[in-house]
Amino acid sequence: MSTPKLFRIRVPNPYFEKDNNAYLLDVSELILIDTGIDTPEALSSLRAGVEASDHQLEEISKIFLTHKHLDHFGLAHRIAEVSRAKVYIHQDDHLDVERFDERHDTINNLYEQKMREWGIPQNLIDMLSMRSRLIELGRSVSAISLRDDERISVGVSELRVIHTPGHTQGSACFLLGDLLFAGDHMLPTYTPNIGATEVTSNGMLRKYRASLHKIEELNSIRVLPGHGDEILNPRERIQEILIHHKGREDRILEILSDGRTRSVFEIAQELFGNLREHHVLLGSGEVHAHLEGLLDEKRVHVRDNLYFLVAAKGLH
């Protein structure tokens, strides 16, 4: 396998986690890993990055999306329009990308229902719903479904699909030689959110931990994340993330140790402080993902969407 020419393109993202990484690879055909959000500024930056590699957007033949979030697939429809590029995404995220336009309101309604269950005040729910409807950062795009361990020919090379559910149900990493394009599965300086955008799926934290161990088994890889710089020691970073989640779990148990019942949102406020804007959803979703695991282990109990320690209520 020949060594691909790799170009990292920083795509501005003022709405979520600052810049996104899009990766351009020249492997005798031009492929793109993730795109960034659909704004004029993002498109301009992506186009400039492609042109800096002595190529044009119109030359891109394949686009691989690590997951269904707008800051990773938003520009895919525009690039596909001008280049006729094929778009690929794991089958578990496929529907939300290919039918994004028609499913947007349905998904918003699911979020609103879940946020009410989590005890988030209605004024914050209304603010988040209005904000999500006002910001159009992507459109539906026709895509090809991928499966775990599928191999796709890219020029003179081969790209392997590694399904890594956790951040989303259909999160996938792409392995090309020793390059692992990790999307938001692993990030260098903070941990990806688990649970907030998968309100109809269960066990996301358990799946995420299993996905981390899956990547841990790979040898001699370079991990290129969706945000931030290359992860230089992947196994060390995986252990840091696992320890982080264990610490968060312990902190939730500590919060509940006084015997009081609390909603998901109340726990999130004690855990993270005053949550604002989209962090209301992200923080609450992450707490819920941890509570799911603690419920499975019978370490906490829930009644009327209020959580408490099993021991604190005399239940054994």
C-alpha positions in Angstrom: 0.0 0.0 0.0 1.4 3.4 -1.0 1.6 6.2 1.5 -1.3 8.6 1.0 -0.8 12.3 0.8 -2.7 13.7 3.8 -3.9 17.2 4.3 -5.7 18.4 7.5 -8.1 21.2 6.9 -9.4 23.3 9.8 -13.1 24.2 9.2 -14.5 27.0 11.4 -17.4 26.0 13.7 -18.7 28.8 15.9 -21.7 26.9 17.2 -20.3 23.8 18.9 -16.7 22.9 19.6 -14.7 25.6 17.7 -12.9 24.2 14.6 -13.6 20.9 12.9 -11.0 18.8 11.2 -11.7 17.7 7.6 -9.0 15.4 6.2 -8.2 15.3 2.5 -6.4 12.2 1.2 -4.8 11.8 -2.2 -4.6 8.1 -2.9 -4.6 8.3 -6.7 -8.2 9.5 -6.1 -9.2 12.3 -3.8 -11.2 11.4 -0.7 -12.5 13.5 2.2 -13.1 12.5 5.8 -15.9 14.7 7.3 -16.8 18.1 5.9 -17.7 20.6 8.6 -21.0 22.6 9.0 -22.9 24.2 6.1 -22.0 27.9 6.4 -20.4 30.2 3.9 -17.3 30.5 6.1 -16.9 26.8 6.5 -17.3 26.2 2.7 -14.8 28.9 2.0 -12.2 27.4 4.4 -12.7 23.9 3.1 -12.4 25.1 -0.5 -9.2 27.0 0.4 -7.8 24.0 2.1 -8.4 21.7 -0.8 -6.9 24.3 -3.2 -3.8 24.6 -1.0 -3.2 20.9 -1.7 -3.3 21.7 -5.5 -6.7 20.2 -5.9 -10.3 21.4 -6.4 -13.5 20.5 -4.6 -14.8 19.1 -7.9 -12.1 16.4 -7.9 -13.3 14.8 -4.7 -14.6 11.3 -5.5 -15.6 9.9 -2.1 -16.7 11.4 1.2 -16.6 9.4 4.4 -18.6 10.6 7.3 -17.6 9.5 10.8 -21.0 10.2 12.2 -24.3 12.0 11.8 -23.7 15.3 13.6 -24.0 18.5 11.5 -20.5 19.7 12.2 -19.2 16.5 10.5 -21.7 16.1 7.6 -23.2 19.5 7.0 -21.3 20.4 3.8 -21.5 16.9 2.3 -24.5 17.8 0.1 -22.7 20.8 -1.4 -19.5 18.9 -2.2 -21.5 16.0 -3.7 -23.4 18.5 -5.9 -20.3 19.9 -7.5 -18.1 16.8 -7.5 -20.6 13.9 -7.9 -18.7 12.3 -5.0 -20.2 9.2 -3.3 -21.0 9.7 0.3 -20.5 6.9 2.9 -21.6 6.6 6.5 -22.3 3.7 8.9 -25.7 2.2 8.5 -26.8 3.1 12.1 -26.4 6.8 11.3 -27.4 6.6 7.7 -31.1 7.5 8.0 -30.5 10.6 10.0 -28.2 11.9 7.3 -30.0 10.8 4.1 -33.4 12.0 5.5 -32.2 14.8 7.6 -34.5 17.4 6.1 -37.7 15.4 6.7 -36.6 14.0 10.1 -35.4 17.2 11.7 -38.7 18.1 13.4 -39.3 14.5 14.5 -35.9 14.4 16.1 -36.5 17.8 17.8 -39.7 16.5 19.2 -37.9 13.4 20.6 -35.4 15.7 22.2 -38.1 17.8 23.8 -39.9 14.8 25.2 -36.6 13.4 26.7 -35.6 16.8 28.1 -39.0 17.0 29.9 -38.3 13.5 31.4 -34.9 14.7 32.5 -36.5 17.6 34.4 -35.2 20.4 32.3 -37.3 23.6 32.7 -39.7 24.3 29.9 -38.2 27.8 29.2 -34.8 26.1 28.5 -36.4 23.5 26.3 -38.2 26.2 24.3 -34.9 28.1 23.9 -33.0 25.1 22.6 -35.8 24.1 20.2 -36.1 27.6 18.8 -32.3 27.8 18.4 -32.1 24.4 16.6 -34.8 25.5 14.1 -33.2 28.8 13.4 -29.8 27.4 12.6 -29.6 25.5 9.3 -26.2 23.9 9.2 -26.7 21.0 6.9 -29.1 19.3 4.4 -30.0 15.8 3.5 -27.5 14.0 1.3 -27.8 10.6 -0.5 -25.4 8.2 1.2 -24.1 4.6 1.0 -24.5 2.5 4.2 -21.4 1.0 5.7 -21.0 -2.1 8.0 -18.5 -2.9 10.7 -15.2 -4.2 9.3 -16.2 -3.5 5.7 -13.4 -2.6 3.3 -13.7 0.1 0.7 -11.3 0.5 -2.2 -9.9 4.0 -2.3 -7.6 4.5 -5.2 -4.6 2.2 -4.7 -5.4 1.7 -1.0 -8.1 0.2 1.1 -10.1 1.8 3.9 -11.5 -0.3 6.8 -14.6 0.6 8.6 -14.5 0.2 12.4 -17.9 0.7 14.1 -17.5 2.6 17.4 -20.9 3.3 18.9 -21.0 5.7 21.8 -20.9 9.3 20.7 -23.6 8.3 18.3 -25.1 4.8 17.5 -23.4 4.9 14.1 -20.1 6.5 15.0 -17.3 4.9 12.9 -13.6 5.2 12.7 -11.8 4.7 9.3 -8.5 2.9 9.2 -6.2 3.6 6.2 -2.8 2.0 6.7 -1.7 3.3 10.1 -4.0 6.3 9.9 -7.1 6.1 12.1 -9.7 8.9 11.4 -11.5 8.9 14.7 -14.2 11.6 14.3 -15.5 12.4 17.8 -14.9 8.9 19.2 -11.6 10.0 20.7 -10.6 13.6 21.3 -7.2 14.9 22.6 -8.2 17.4 25.3 -11.8 16.7 26.3 -14.1 13.8 26.2 -16.8 13.4 23.6 -20.4 13.6 24.8 -22.2 10.3 25.4 -26.0 10.1 25.4 -27.3 13.5 24.5 -28.1 12.9 20.8 -29.2 9.2 21.1 -32.4 9.7 23.0 -34.0 6.6 21.6 -31.0 4.3 22.2 -30.0 2.5 25.4 -26.6 1.6 26.9 -24.6 4.2 25.0 -21.9 4.5 27.8 -21.5 0.7 27.9 -21.2 0.7 24.1 -18.7 3.5 24.2 -16.4 1.8 26.7 -16.5 -1.4 24.5 -15.6 0.8 21.4 -12.6 2.3 23.2 -11.3 -1.2 24.0 -11.8 -2.1 20.3 -9.5 0.7 19.3 -7.1 -0.2 22.1 -6.4 -3.5 20.3 -5.0 -1.7 17.2 -1.2 -1.5 17.0 1.0 1.3 15.8 -1.7 3.7 14.7 -1.9 7.5 14.3 -5.2 8.8 15.7 -6.5 11.8 13.8 -9.6 13.2 15.6 -12.5 15.4 14.4 -11.4 18.3 16.7 -7.9 19.2 17.8 -4.5 17.7 17.1 -3.3 14.2 16.5 -3.5 11.9 19.6 0.1 10.9 20.1 -0.4 8.1 22.6 -3.8 6.5 21.8 -3.7 3.8 24.5 -2.8 6.3 27.2 -5.6 8.6 26.0 -8.1 5.7 26.1 -7.1 4.9 29.7 -7.6 8.6 30.6 -11.1 8.6 29.1 -12.0 5.4 30.9 -10.8 6.8 34.2 -12.6 10.1 33.5 -15.9 8.2 33.1 -15.3 6.2 36.3 -14.7 9.4 38.1 -17.9 11.0 36.8 -19.9 7.9 37.8 -18.4 8.1 41.3 -19.3 11.8 41.5 -22.9 11.1 40.6 -23.1 8.5 43.4 -21.6 11.0 45.8 -24.2 13.6 44.8 -27.0 11.1 45.5 -25.4 9.9 48.8 -27.5 12.4 50.9 -30.6 10.4 50.2 -32.5 13.0 48.3 -34.2 12.3 45.0 -33.1 14.3 42.0 -33.9 14.7 38.3 -31.3 14.1 35.7 -31.1 17.9 35.2 -30.6 18.6 38.9 -27.7 16.1 39.0 -26.2 17.7 35.9 -26.3 21.1 37.5 -24.5 19.8 40.6 -22.0 18.0 38.4 -21.3 20.7 35.8 -22.5 23.9 37.4 -24.7 26.4 35.6 -25.4 24.8 32.2 -26.1 27.2 29.3 -27.3 26.9 25.7 -26.7 23.5 24.1 -24.7 22.3 27.2 -28.1 21.9 28.9 -28.8 19.0 26.6 -25.2 17.7 26.5 -24.7 17.7 30.2 -28.1 16.2 31.0 -27.6 13.5 28.3 -24.2 12.5 29.7 -25.6 12.2 33.2 -28.5 10.1 31.9 -26.0 7.8 30.2 -24.2 7.2 33.5 -27.5 6.7 35.4 -28.5 4.0 32.9 -25.4 2.1 33.7 -25.9 2.6 37.5 -29.5 1.4 37.1 -28.3 -1.8 35.3 -25.9 -2.4 38.2 -28.8 -1.8 40.6 -26.8 0.9 42.4 -29.4 3.6 41.9 -33.2 3.4 41.6 -35.6 5.7 39.7 -39.2 6.6 40.4 -41.2 9.2 38.5 -38.0 10.2 36.7 -36.3 11.0 40.0 -33.1 9.1 40.9 -31.8 8.0 44.3 -29.3 5.6 45.8 -30.8 2.1 46.4 -29.2 2.0 49.8 -30.4 5.5 50.7 -34.0 4.3 50.3 -33.5 1.1 52.2 -33.9 -1.0 49.0 -31.6 -3.9 48.6 
